[in-house]
């Protein structure tokens, strides 16, 4: 399977290409200075956009999620021993189920 380069890797390649073109201006094949400058500036802007990307907004925490977090802490306190282990007959799954049941009852 072929592994394609990431946006960050592409941006590094394009920046190096632009730097090379600027450093070797006499050997650019007779391209006018404004065209070279426009290419380099366009490369810089395009790669910055590739790396930056769009930021996603923060997720709003629901009332259920807040209540569940509190209920889970209460249930875990009931089901764990002083040393932090689970009591006999208790597990993470049972704690989660009990917390979900508690939240369902409380939010009705």
SVG drawing of the C-alpha trace seen along z (x, -y; Angstrom):
<svg xmlns="http://www.w3.org/2000/svg" viewBox="-40 -42 62 53">
<polyline fill="none" stroke="black" stroke-width="0.4" points="0.0,0.0 1.4,-3.4 1.6,-5.9 0.8,-9.4 2.5,-12.5 0.6,-14.5 -0.3,-18.2 2.6,-19.2 5.1,-17.2 3.7,-18.8 4.0,-22.3 7.6,-21.7 8.4,-20.6 6.7,-23.6 8.5,-26.0 11.9,-24.4 11.0,-24.7 10.1,-28.4 13.3,-29.0 15.4,-27.3 13.9,-29.4 14.5,-32.6 18.1,-31.6 18.9,-30.7 17.3,-33.6 20.0,-33.9 19.3,-30.2 15.5,-30.4 15.5,-30.2 14.9,-33.9 11.6,-34.2 10.8,-37.8 11.1,-38.8 7.3,-39.6 6.3,-36.1 8.8,-34.5 7.7,-36.6 4.0,-35.8 4.8,-32.1 6.7,-32.2 4.1,-34.3 1.3,-32.0 3.2,-28.9 3.7,-30.4 0.0,-31.4 -1.2,-28.0 1.0,-26.0 0.1,-28.0 -3.6,-27.3 -2.8,-23.6 -1.0,-23.3 -3.4,-25.6 -6.6,-23.9 -10.0,-24.8 -10.5,-24.7 -13.7,-23.0 -15.8,-24.7 -15.9,-23.3 -18.4,-20.6 -21.3,-21.7 -21.6,-19.4 -25.1,-18.1 -27.1,-18.0 -27.1,-14.2 -23.4,-14.1 -22.9,-16.4 -25.3,-14.4 -23.7,-11.1 -20.3,-12.3 -21.5,-13.1 -23.5,-9.9 -20.5,-7.8 -18.4,-9.3 -21.1,-8.5 -21.5,-4.9 -17.7,-4.4 -17.3,-5.6 -19.9,-3.0 -18.3,-0.2 -14.6,-0.6 -12.5,0.4 -10.2,-1.9 -7.2,-0.6 -8.9,-1.6 -9.9,1.9 -13.4,3.0 -15.5,4.6 -16.6,8.3 -19.3,8.5 -18.6,5.0 -16.8,4.0 -16.4,1.0 -19.3,2.2 -21.7,2.6 -20.7,-0.9 -21.5,-2.4 -24.8,-0.6 -25.8,-1.8 -24.7,-5.4 -26.9,-5.3 -29.8,-4.0 -29.4,-6.8 -29.2,-9.5 -32.3,-8.2 -34.3,-8.3 -33.1,-11.7 -33.7,-13.4 -37.4,-12.2"/>
</svg>
